[in-house]
Amino acid sequence: MISVIVPVYKSEKTLRRCVESLCCQTYKDQEILLVVDGPPDGSGILAEELAKEDDRIRVINQKNQGVSFARNRGIKEAKGEYIRFVDSDDFVEKDSNEKLFAAMEKTDADLVIGGFHHLYFNRDILKKPQAGVYQRENESFVKRGTSLRADEDFRRLYLQGFFNMPWNKLYKKELIKKEFPIDLNLGEDLLFNFFYMKGIERITVISHPVCNYIQDDRGTTLSTKKRVDKIPIALRLFSETEAFFKELHMDDGNMPASKTVIQFLDDLEGLSFDGSVTKEEKLAIISTYKKALDELGEKGKNPILQQLDYKIIFYFWKKDHFRTVRLLIDLRGFIVRILKKRG
C-alpha cells in the first residue's frame, strides 16, 4: 500500500482538485492522509467532507506547526509500506502511483524519481530528470559504488534540482530513518532527501510526469528582512550539501556552490517584482547578498550557470557593480511582466 501524505493549510480553493486527482488513481491500494495543520480558513472542514466521500481518506488534525511537522506526523501515522508526498495546491497524474510503484518493483529500487509538469505563469513546462541517455522509459542507477556513470547521473540530477522536492518521488517507509528538519522554512525538503539517500543503494529515474506543480507569482514579494534571513539558511544548505557529497566519496564538481549562487540570483531577480522596496534598499540587498557570495570563497567565484540572464547579472555582481545589477534585474522583471500579459 502507498500512503499519500498531504499537508493541509490555507488550501480551501485547491484541496478538492488535489484529493480528487488522488482518488482516481489507476493504482488503487493507497491511503490518503490529510494532515490538517491548523488552517485559518475552511480547509479543515473541507478535508472532513472529502473523507466522507472516500473511505481511503483519513484526516489528522494538529495545531499549526508548519509543513515539516505535518509531513512528519503523516509518516508516523502511515500504514503503507510506501510513502508519497503531495502538496495540497498541486494535483497528480492519474497513473502516477502506478508508474512510480511499477518502476520501484521492476528495478528493485529504494527511491523512484519522476518527471513533473511545472505550471508557471500559465505555462506548462515539462521537467524530466535526465540521468544519462534515455534508451527506454526507466533508467536506474546505483547511488553508491565505483560506477562513474552513477556519479555523473547523481550530479546531473542534483544540478537539475530533482533532489529539492519530495512530491515527485516514491519512498520506502522502512528506510526513512530521519524526519524533515523542523528548524528550517527553506531547504528542508533537500535535507530530508539527503537523509534518506544516505541509507539506500538504488535510485530509479522515470521520465514520465507524475505531478502538476503549480507556481504563480505569489511569494515573489518578500519583506527585506525575510529575504535577507534566507542567506544563513542557504549557507547552511551549502555546507550540508558539501558534506553529503564527501560522505558519498564523490567529487561535487563545484555544484553546491553553483546551486547556492543560483538561489542568490533568483532572490535578486525577485526584487524586480517587489514594489515595496526602494532603489536604495535594492542596492543594500544586492550588497548584502554579495557579502554572502564572498563567504563561499573561491568556489563561489566560478559557478556553473546555464541561463544567460544569470551569467550577465553575475558578471557585474561579482565586480561590485551593484547599480548595473539593479538595472538589469529591473529590466528582466519588465520583460517577464510583458510576456505574462501576452499570455
C-alpha positions in Angstrom: 0.0 0.0 0.0 1.1 3.6 -0.7 0.4 6.2 2.0 0.0 9.6 0.4 0.7 12.4 2.8 -1.0 15.8 2.1 -0.3 18.7 4.4 -3.4 20.9 4.5 -3.1 24.6 5.2 -4.8 27.6 3.5 -5.8 25.3 0.7 -9.6 25.8 0.6 -9.6 26.6 -3.1 -7.3 23.8 -4.3 -7.7 20.8 -1.9 -10.6 19.2 -3.7 -8.8 19.2 -7.0 -5.8 17.7 -5.3 -7.7 14.9 -3.5 -9.8 14.0 -6.5 -6.7 13.5 -8.5 -5.5 11.1 -5.9 -8.8 9.3 -5.5 -9.0 8.5 -9.3 -5.5 6.8 -9.3 -5.3 3.7 -11.5 -3.3 2.1 -8.6 -6.0 1.5 -6.0 -4.1 0.2 -3.0 -3.5 3.5 -1.2 -4.5 5.6 1.8 -4.7 9.4 1.6 -3.6 11.2 4.8 -4.9 14.8 5.0 -2.8 16.3 7.8 -4.7 19.5 8.7 -2.2 21.9 10.1 -4.5 24.3 11.9 -5.6 26.3 8.9 -7.3 29.7 9.4 -9.7 29.1 6.5 -12.2 26.3 5.8 -9.6 23.8 4.6 -10.1 21.6 7.7 -13.9 21.4 7.2 -13.4 20.6 3.5 -11.0 17.8 4.4 -13.6 16.2 6.7 -16.2 16.4 3.9 -13.8 14.7 1.4 -13.1 11.9 3.9 -16.8 11.1 3.9 -16.7 10.6 0.1 -13.9 8.0 0.1 -13.0 5.6 2.9 -9.4 5.6 1.9 -9.0 9.2 3.2 -8.0 9.8 6.8 -8.0 13.3 8.4 -5.3 14.0 11.0 -5.7 17.3 12.9 -2.9 19.2 14.6 -2.3 22.7 15.7 -0.4 24.9 13.2 3.2 23.8 13.3 4.3 24.0 9.7 4.6 21.7 6.7 7.6 19.7 8.1 5.6 18.9 11.2 2.7 17.9 9.1 4.7 15.6 6.9 6.5 14.0 9.9 3.1 13.4 11.5 1.9 11.8 8.3 5.0 9.5 8.3 4.2 8.4 11.9 0.6 7.7 11.1 1.1 6.0 7.7 0.1 2.3 7.4 1.5 1.8 4.0 4.8 0.2 3.0 5.5 3.1 0.6 5.3 6.9 1.2 4.4 9.6 -1.2 4.1 13.3 -0.5 1.7 15.6 -2.4 1.1 19.4 -1.7 -2.5 20.5 -1.4 -2.2 23.1 -4.1 -0.9 20.7 -6.7 -2.5 17.7 -8.4 -1.2 14.4 -9.7 -1.5 12.4 -12.9 -4.0 9.6 -12.6 -1.4 6.9 -13.4 1.4 8.4 -11.3 1.2 5.9 -8.4 1.1 3.1 -10.8 4.2 4.4 -12.7 6.2 5.0 -9.5 5.3 1.7 -8.0 6.0 -0.3 -11.2 9.4 1.3 -11.5 10.3 0.5 -7.9 9.2 -3.1 -8.2 10.8 -3.7 -11.6 14.2 -2.3 -10.8 14.3 -3.2 -7.1 14.8 0.5 -6.2 14.8 2.2 -2.9 13.7 5.5 -4.3 11.9 6.4 -7.6 12.1 10.0 -9.0 9.6 11.0 -11.7 9.2 14.0 -14.0 6.5 16.7 -13.5 4.6 19.5 -15.1 5.7 22.9 -13.9 2.7 25.2 -14.3 4.2 28.7 -14.1 2.6 31.9 -15.3 0.0 29.9 -17.3 2.8 27.9 -19.0 3.2 24.2 -18.8 6.9 23.4 -18.6 7.6 19.6 -18.7 10.5 18.7 -16.4 12.1 15.4 -17.0 15.0 14.1 -14.9 17.9 13.4 -17.1 20.1 10.6 -15.9 22.3 9.5 -18.8 21.0 9.0 -22.2 17.5 7.5 -22.2 17.1 4.4 -24.3 13.9 3.4 -22.5 11.5 4.9 -20.1 13.2 3.6 -16.9 16.8 4.3 -16.3 18.1 3.1 -13.0 21.5 3.6 -11.4 23.2 2.7 -8.2 23.8 5.6 -5.8 26.9 4.1 -4.2 29.7 2.2 -5.8 32.5 2.7 -8.2 30.5 3.4 -11.4 31.5 6.7 -12.9 28.1 6.7 -14.7 26.3 6.6 -11.4 28.3 9.5 -10.0 27.6 11.5 -13.2 23.9 10.8 -13.0 23.8 11.7 -9.4 25.5 15.1 -10.0 23.3 15.7 -13.0 20.1 15.1 -11.0 21.3 17.4 -8.2 22.2 20.2 -10.6 18.7 19.8 -12.3 17.1 20.3 -8.9 15.5 16.9 -8.7 16.6 16.4 -5.1 15.0 19.6 -3.9 11.4 18.4 -3.6 9.6 15.3 -2.2 6.4 15.3 -4.3 7.7 13.6 -7.4 9.1 10.6 -5.6 8.2 7.3 -4.0 9.9 6.3 -0.8 10.0 3.1 1.3 8.7 3.8 4.8 11.1 1.4 6.4 14.1 3.3 5.0 13.0 6.7 6.4 15.4 7.0 9.4 15.3 10.8 9.8 12.4 13.1 9.5 12.0 16.5 7.8 14.0 19.1 9.8 11.7 21.4 11.7 14.1 24.3 12.3 14.1 25.4 8.6 11.5 27.0 6.4 13.6 26.7 3.3 15.6 23.7 2.0 14.1 21.2 4.4 13.0 19.0 1.5 16.5 18.8 0.2 17.9 17.8 3.6 15.2 15.2 4.0 16.1 13.7 0.7 19.8 13.7 1.6 19.0 12.0 4.9 17.0 9.3 3.1 19.6 8.8 0.3 22.4 8.1 2.8 20.7 4.8 3.7 19.8 3.4 0.3 21.5 1.7 -2.6 19.5 2.1 -5.7 17.7 5.0 -7.3 15.4 4.7 -10.3 14.5 7.6 -12.5 11.5 7.7 -14.8 10.8 10.4 -17.4 7.0 10.0 -17.0 5.4 13.1 -15.4 3.8 12.2 -12.1 2.7 15.6 -10.7 1.5 19.0 -11.7 3.5 21.5 -9.6 1.7 24.9 -9.6 3.7 28.1 -9.1 2.4 31.6 -9.7 3.8 35.0 -8.8 2.7 34.6 -5.1 5.7 34.5 -2.9 7.9 36.5 -5.2 7.4 39.5 -3.0 9.2 39.1 0.3 10.0 41.6 3.0 13.6 42.8 3.1 14.1 41.1 6.4 12.7 37.8 5.2 14.8 37.9 2.1 18.0 38.6 4.0 17.1 35.9 6.6 17.3 33.3 3.7 21.0 33.9 3.4 22.2 31.9 6.5 19.8 29.1 5.6 21.3 29.0 2.1 24.9 28.9 3.5 23.9 26.1 5.8 22.5 24.1 2.9 25.7 24.7 1.0 27.7 23.3 3.9 25.3 20.3 4.4 25.5 19.5 0.7 29.2 19.6 0.5 29.4 17.2 3.5 26.8 14.9 1.8 28.9 14.6 -1.4 32.0 14.0 0.7 30.3 11.2 2.7 29.4 9.5 -0.6 33.1 9.9 -1.7 32.0 11.9 -4.8 33.5 15.0 -6.3 30.8 17.7 -6.1 32.1 19.4 -9.2 31.5 22.8 -7.6 27.8 22.2 -7.8 26.8 23.1 -4.2 28.4 26.5 -4.7 26.7 26.8 -8.1 23.3 26.0 -6.7 23.7 28.5 -3.9 24.8 31.2 -6.3 21.7 30.4 -8.4 19.5 30.8 -5.4 21.0 34.1 -4.6 20.5 35.2 -8.2 16.8 34.0 -8.0 16.3 36.1 -4.9 17.9 39.2 -6.5 15.8 38.8 -9.7 12.7 38.6 -7.4 13.4 42.2 -6.3 12.0 43.5 -9.6 8.6 42.2 -8.6 8.6 43.9 -5.1 7.1 47.4 -5.4 7.6 48.0 -1.7 11.4 48.1 -2.0 13.1 51.4 -2.9 16.0 51.7 -5.3 18.4 52.3 -2.5 17.0 49.3 -0.5 17.6 47.2 -3.6 21.2 48.3 -3.7 21.6 47.4 0.0 20.1 43.9 -0.5 22.3 43.3 -3.5 25.3 44.3 -1.4 24.3 42.0 1.4 24.0 39.1 -0.9 27.4 39.9 -2.3 28.9 39.5 1.2 27.2 36.1 1.4 28.7 35.2 -2.0 32.1 36.1 -0.7 31.6 33.6 2.1 31.5 30.8 -0.4 35.2 31.5 -1.2 36.8 30.5 -4.4 34.0 28.1 -5.3 31.5 30.9 -5.4 33.6 32.8 -8.0 33.2 30.3 -10.8 29.7 28.8 -10.6 28.1 26.7 -13.2 25.4 28.9 -14.8 23.2 27.9 -17.7 20.9 30.8 -18.1 22.1 33.9 -20.0 20.5 36.3 -17.6 22.3 34.7 -14.7 25.6 34.9 -16.5 25.2 38.6 -17.3 24.0 39.6 -13.8 26.6 37.6 -12.1 29.4 39.2 -14.2 28.6 42.6 -12.9 27.6 41.5 -9.4 30.9 39.8 -8.6 32.6 43.0 -9.6 30.5 45.0 -7.1 28.7 47.0 -9.9 25.5 47.0 -7.9 23.7 49.8 -9.7 24.2 47.9 -13.0 22.8 44.8 -11.3 19.8 46.7 -10.2 19.1 48.0 -13.7 19.5 44.5 -15.1 17.1 42.8 -12.7 14.5 45.6 -13.2 14.8 45.2 -17.0 14.3 41.5 -16.7 11.3 41.9 -14.5 9.8 44.3 -17.0 10.2 41.8 -19.8 8.7 39.0 -17.7 5.6 41.1 -17.0 5.2 41.9 -20.7 5.4 38.2 -21.6 2.9 37.3 -18.9 0.4 39.8 -20.3 0.8 38.3 -23.8 -0.1 35.0 -22.3 
